[in-house]
Amino acid sequence: MTKTELRRYCRESGHCTRLSKNRIMLHQDDIEKLILWVRERNAGAAEQEAKHDPFA
């Protein structure tokens, strides 16, 4: 995961503490929550792709 992706995921999920405009802080529990959020997000995208049939 790149720094840009990490910042974007933190902003989308809300699992971080804002220090200033471009700085965030993550606690250990924030990291665990963020990992679970990313896994759930990716699982939902995979299910949608499986249901999509371009020939239907």
Wavefront OBJ file of the C-alpha trace (Angstrom):
o trace
v 0.000 0.000 0.000
v 1.397 3.368 -0.946
v 1.369 6.459 1.279
v -1.291 8.017 -0.927
v -3.542 4.961 -0.688
v -3.104 4.859 3.086
v -4.127 8.517 3.431
v -7.133 8.001 1.133
v -8.300 4.888 2.970
v -7.941 6.656 6.336
v -10.032 9.569 5.110
v -12.723 7.322 3.589
v -12.994 5.003 6.585
v -12.459 7.583 9.341
v -10.015 5.304 11.193
v -7.325 7.866 12.040
v -6.559 10.961 14.081
v -5.990 14.222 12.230
v -2.884 16.093 13.382
v -2.910 18.849 10.769
v -3.947 19.432 7.155
v -1.769 16.716 5.598
v -0.783 14.683 8.651
v -2.565 11.786 10.300
v -1.751 9.542 13.230
v -2.643 5.864 13.561
v -2.862 3.928 16.823
v -2.524 0.148 16.840
v -6.309 -0.283 17.104
v -6.767 2.142 14.167
v -4.463 -0.018 12.058
v -6.423 -3.176 12.870
v -9.743 -1.462 12.075
v -8.348 -0.075 8.824
v -7.122 -3.513 7.716
v -10.554 -5.010 8.399
v -12.219 -2.128 6.515
v -9.984 -2.667 3.467
v -10.652 -6.416 3.487
v -14.435 -5.886 3.682
v -14.274 -3.249 0.956
v -12.304 -5.547 -1.357
v -14.598 -8.495 -0.619
v -17.625 -6.400 -1.599
v -15.972 -5.382 -4.875
v -15.133 -9.013 -5.693
v -18.762 -10.069 -5.088
v -20.046 -7.336 -7.392
v -17.642 -8.402 -10.143
v -18.772 -12.013 -9.778
v -22.438 -11.012 -10.112
v -21.799 -8.804 -13.158
v -22.255 -10.728 -16.391
v -21.409 -8.621 -19.464
v -23.209 -11.092 -21.762
v -26.495 -11.107 -19.866
l 1 2 3 4 5 6 7 8 9 10 11 12 13 14 15 16 17 18 19 20 21 22 23 24 25 26 27 28 29 30 31 32 33 34 35 36 37 38 39 40 41 42 43 44 45 46 47 48 49 50 51 52 53 54 55 56
